[in-house]
Each structure stands twice: as C-alpha cells, then as structure tokens.
Amino acid sequence: GTTVTKTAAEVKKLSPEEKAKYKLIRDKQALVARMGVNPDKGWAAKYQILPGKEKVVKELKALAETADQIYLATDLDREGEAIAWHLQEIIGGDPSRYQRVVFNEITKTAIQDAFSKPSVLDTNMVNAQQARRFLDRVVGFMVSPLLWKKVARGLSAGRVQSVAVRLVVERESEIKAFVPEEFWDIHAELNTPTAASLKMQVMKYQSAAFEPINEAQAKV
C-alpha cells in the first residue's frame, strides 16, 4: 500500500513592519522592471525589440551578413546617434565593419560628401541621449505615482515640465504676495559745456541714499 507522511512546516508570521518592508522591496523591483533601467546597478539598461519588429531585425541581420561595410546614416543629432548605436548592437559582428555617415540635406552632393569621409560612432552623444532618456523614465515612473497618491490621478511628472511648473508657481506666488509701494525718482535735464544734453538722476542727498516714498519727500 501507499504510505502518506504528513510533515508539519513551521511558518513564521510577518510583523506589520516586515510586511511593509517586503512590500516596499517588491514595489521597487516592479518599478525597476517597468522603467527598464536600474539606478542601483550602475544604471544598467534593459533593451528589448518592439513587438512586431522581430522580422525587421532578422532582415537587417541577413543583409549585414553579406556586407563588407555597414554605413549607419541616421540623423546627426544625439537621437540619431543612439539609433545608430542600437543598430550596431542588435546586428552585431565585427565593429570595424561599421562606418558612421551624417548629412543634413538629401541631395546628391551632400550624400556623396558624407560617404567620402565616414567616421565612427560618437559615444559621448550616445551617452548623452541615454542619460536624458534614463532621467525621463526615472522622473516619470517614480514621481507620477506620487502625484496620483498625493494630488490627483492622471497627472504626470517630467524631467523638464515639473521644474518648469514649479518655477511658474513660485513666480505666481511672488506676484500675488507683492505689495505695491510708492516711490519717486528725481531727474535733472542738464547741458554740458558743449551744449550736449545730459540726463542725471539724484541718487544721494546730504550723503545718504535718496529714496523718496512720497511727493513731500521728493520736494526736499
């Protein structure tokens, strides 16, 4: 016959503090997974091919296998440099096969000139694009949920927009708190020995700063 042995397992019940700590760790891991970049591991990024674009990548790799040289002719800004870097990374192979060409107009002369003097990828521009992209994600993914919880759902935070909004709010607060004060300036229209016109402002009176706040003080 079959013998069934029951083994009692000792289960430890988590305290409220341990539950909160576990939830915090779990939520952070889920957040990092959604962001695709891990600030705790040297900002390591996780890239993946967009769904439905696997065929395009496969075709590019097949074409690259038969090519002696591969020219990366994406846009000449940092976004274009990053796209070129991604292409080189996903296609792979000998890095010396890759040449970077840039041009800012689609004309025969510009294209021929670009291909006559190819260069290599600018890693500084690639890093600049990645830094901008990473910060966009970190601010957006981390601060937006906080806004939903503290202010209202549907709000979004951004690397640039959130700072701009704060500056606008601070300036508006200054405007609302401003208390108008009366002040007077005294100017004199003078002529130089050569009859040239000269406008002077009274800055001091009796060795003290002259800052009248009403008409009576201005008539001293």
C-alpha positions as CSV (number, residue, x, y, z in Angstrom):
1,G,0.0,0.0,0.0
2,T,0.9,3.7,-0.2
3,T,2.0,5.5,3.0
4,V,1.4,9.2,3.2
5,T,3.5,11.1,5.7
6,K,2.4,14.5,6.9
7,T,5.2,16.9,7.8
8,A,4.3,20.0,9.8
9,A,6.0,23.1,8.5
10,E,6.9,25.9,10.7
11,V,5.5,29.2,9.3
12,K,6.7,32.5,10.6
13,K,4.1,35.2,10.6
14,L,5.4,38.5,9.3
15,S,5.1,41.6,11.6
16,P,3.5,44.8,10.2
17,E,7.0,46.3,9.8
18,E,8.3,43.3,7.9
19,K,5.2,43.3,5.7
20,A,5.7,47.0,4.9
21,K,9.4,46.4,4.2
22,Y,8.6,43.4,1.9
23,K,6.0,45.4,0.0
24,L,8.5,48.3,-0.5
25,I,11.1,45.9,-1.9
26,R,8.5,44.2,-4.2
27,D,7.1,47.5,-5.4
28,K,10.6,48.8,-6.2
29,Q,11.5,45.7,-8.1
30,A,8.3,46.0,-10.2
31,L,9.1,49.7,-10.8
32,V,12.6,49.0,-12.0
33,A,11.3,46.3,-14.3
34,R,8.8,48.7,-15.8
35,M,11.4,51.5,-16.2
36,G,13.9,49.3,-18.0
37,V,16.8,50.9,-16.1
38,N,18.2,50.1,-12.7
39,P,19.7,53.0,-10.7
40,D,21.1,50.6,-8.1
41,K,23.1,48.7,-10.6
42,G,25.1,51.4,-12.4
43,W,22.0,52.5,-14.4
44,A,22.1,49.2,-16.2
45,A,19.5,49.3,-19.0
46,K,17.4,46.5,-20.4
47,Y,16.6,46.8,-24.0
48,Q,14.2,44.6,-26.0
49,I,12.9,44.5,-29.5
50,L,9.5,46.1,-30.0
51,P,6.7,43.5,-30.5
52,G,6.2,43.0,-34.3
53,K,9.6,44.3,-35.3
54,E,11.4,41.0,-35.0
55,K,11.1,40.4,-38.7
56,V,12.8,43.8,-39.5
57,V,15.7,42.9,-37.2
58,K,16.0,39.5,-38.9
59,E,16.1,41.1,-42.3
60,L,18.8,43.6,-41.2
61,K,21.0,40.8,-39.8
62,A,20.6,38.8,-43.0
63,L,21.6,41.8,-45.2
64,A,24.6,42.5,-42.8
65,E,26.0,39.0,-43.2
66,T,26.6,39.7,-46.9
67,A,28.1,43.2,-46.5
68,D,31.7,44.1,-46.2
69,Q,30.9,47.5,-44.8
70,I,27.8,48.8,-42.9
71,Y,27.1,52.5,-43.1
72,L,25.0,54.0,-40.3
73,A,23.3,57.0,-41.8
74,T,20.8,58.0,-39.1
75,D,20.1,61.6,-38.1
76,L,23.0,63.7,-37.0
77,D,21.6,64.6,-33.5
78,R,22.0,62.6,-30.3
79,E,18.8,60.7,-31.0
80,G,20.2,59.6,-34.4
81,E,23.5,58.7,-32.8
82,A,21.7,56.5,-30.3
83,I,19.7,54.8,-33.0
84,A,22.9,54.1,-34.9
85,W,24.4,52.6,-31.8
86,H,21.3,50.4,-31.2
87,L,21.5,49.2,-34.8
88,Q,25.2,48.2,-34.4
89,E,24.4,46.5,-31.1
90,I,21.5,44.5,-32.4
91,I,23.1,43.5,-35.7
92,G,26.4,42.7,-34.1
93,G,29.5,41.3,-35.7
94,D,32.9,42.9,-36.3
95,P,32.8,46.6,-35.1
96,S,35.3,47.6,-37.7
97,R,32.7,47.0,-40.4
98,Y,30.6,49.9,-39.2
99,Q,31.0,53.4,-40.5
100,R,29.1,56.5,-39.4
101,V,27.9,59.0,-42.0
102,V,26.0,62.2,-41.4
103,F,24.4,64.7,-43.7
104,N,21.7,67.4,-43.1
105,E,20.2,67.5,-46.6
106,I,19.0,64.8,-49.0
107,T,21.0,66.0,-52.1
108,K,23.5,64.1,-54.3
109,T,26.3,66.4,-53.3
110,A,25.7,66.2,-49.5
111,I,25.3,62.4,-49.6
112,Q,28.4,61.9,-51.7
113,D,30.4,64.2,-49.4
114,A,29.2,62.3,-46.3
115,F,30.1,58.9,-47.7
116,S,33.5,60.2,-48.8
117,K,34.5,60.9,-45.2
118,P,32.9,58.4,-42.9
119,S,33.6,58.4,-39.2
120,V,32.8,56.3,-36.1
121,L,30.0,56.5,-33.6
122,D,30.2,59.4,-31.1
123,T,29.9,57.6,-27.8
124,N,29.6,60.9,-25.9
125,M,26.4,61.7,-27.9
126,V,25.1,58.2,-27.3
127,N,25.7,58.5,-23.6
128,A,24.0,62.0,-23.6
129,Q,20.9,60.5,-25.2
130,Q,20.8,57.6,-22.8
131,A,21.2,59.9,-19.8
132,R,18.3,62.1,-21.0
133,R,16.2,59.0,-21.7
134,F,17.0,57.4,-18.3
135,L,16.2,60.6,-16.4
136,D,12.9,60.9,-18.3
137,R,12.0,57.4,-17.2
138,V,13.2,57.8,-13.6
139,V,11.3,61.1,-13.0
140,G,8.2,59.9,-14.9
141,F,7.9,56.5,-13.4
142,M,8.8,57.5,-9.8
143,V,7.2,60.9,-9.4
144,S,4.0,60.4,-11.4
145,P,2.6,57.7,-9.0
146,L,3.4,60.0,-6.1
147,L,1.3,62.8,-7.8
148,W,-1.6,60.3,-8.2
149,K,-1.4,59.5,-4.5
150,K,-0.9,63.0,-3.1
151,V,-2.7,65.2,-5.6
152,A,-4.9,63.6,-8.3
153,R,-4.9,60.6,-10.7
154,G,-3.9,61.3,-14.3
155,L,-1.2,63.8,-13.5
156,S,2.2,63.3,-15.0
157,A,5.7,64.4,-13.9
158,G,8.5,65.1,-16.3
159,R,12.2,65.9,-16.1
160,V,11.6,69.3,-17.7
161,Q,7.9,70.1,-17.2
162,S,7.9,69.5,-13.5
163,V,10.7,72.0,-12.9
164,A,9.1,74.5,-15.3
165,V,5.8,74.2,-13.4
166,R,7.5,74.8,-10.1
167,L,9.2,78.0,-11.5
168,V,5.8,79.2,-12.8
169,V,4.1,78.5,-9.5
170,E,6.9,80.2,-7.5
171,R,6.7,83.3,-9.7
172,E,3.0,83.4,-9.5
173,S,3.2,83.3,-5.7
174,E,5.7,86.2,-5.7
175,I,3.3,88.2,-7.9
176,K,0.3,87.5,-5.6
177,A,2.4,88.4,-2.5
178,F,3.7,91.6,-4.0
179,V,2.6,94.8,-2.1
180,P,2.8,97.9,-4.3
181,E,4.9,100.7,-2.8
182,E,5.1,104.3,-3.8
183,F,8.5,105.6,-4.9
184,W,9.8,108.7,-6.6
185,D,12.8,109.4,-8.9
186,I,14.2,112.8,-9.4
187,H,15.9,113.6,-12.7
188,A,17.6,116.7,-14.0
189,E,18.0,117.7,-17.6
190,L,21.4,119.4,-17.9
191,N,23.6,120.7,-20.7
192,T,27.4,120.1,-21.0
193,P,29.8,123.0,-21.9
194,T,29.4,121.9,-25.5
195,A,25.6,122.2,-25.2
196,A,25.1,118.4,-25.3
197,S,22.0,117.2,-23.5
198,L,22.6,115.2,-20.3
199,K,20.1,113.5,-18.1
200,M,21.1,112.9,-14.4
201,Q,19.3,111.1,-11.6
202,V,19.6,112.2,-8.0
203,M,21.0,109.2,-6.1
204,K,22.2,110.8,-2.8
205,Y,21.0,113.8,-0.7
206,Q,23.1,115.0,2.2
207,S,25.5,112.0,2.0
208,A,22.6,109.5,2.3
209,A,20.8,107.4,-0.3
210,F,17.9,109.4,-1.8
211,E,14.9,107.2,-2.0
212,P,11.7,109.3,-1.5
213,I,8.5,107.3,-1.0
214,N,6.1,110.2,-1.4
215,E,5.7,113.6,-3.0
216,A,6.6,115.5,0.1
217,Q,10.0,113.7,0.5
218,A,10.7,114.3,-3.2
219,K,10.4,118.1,-2.7
220,V,13.1,118.5,-0.1
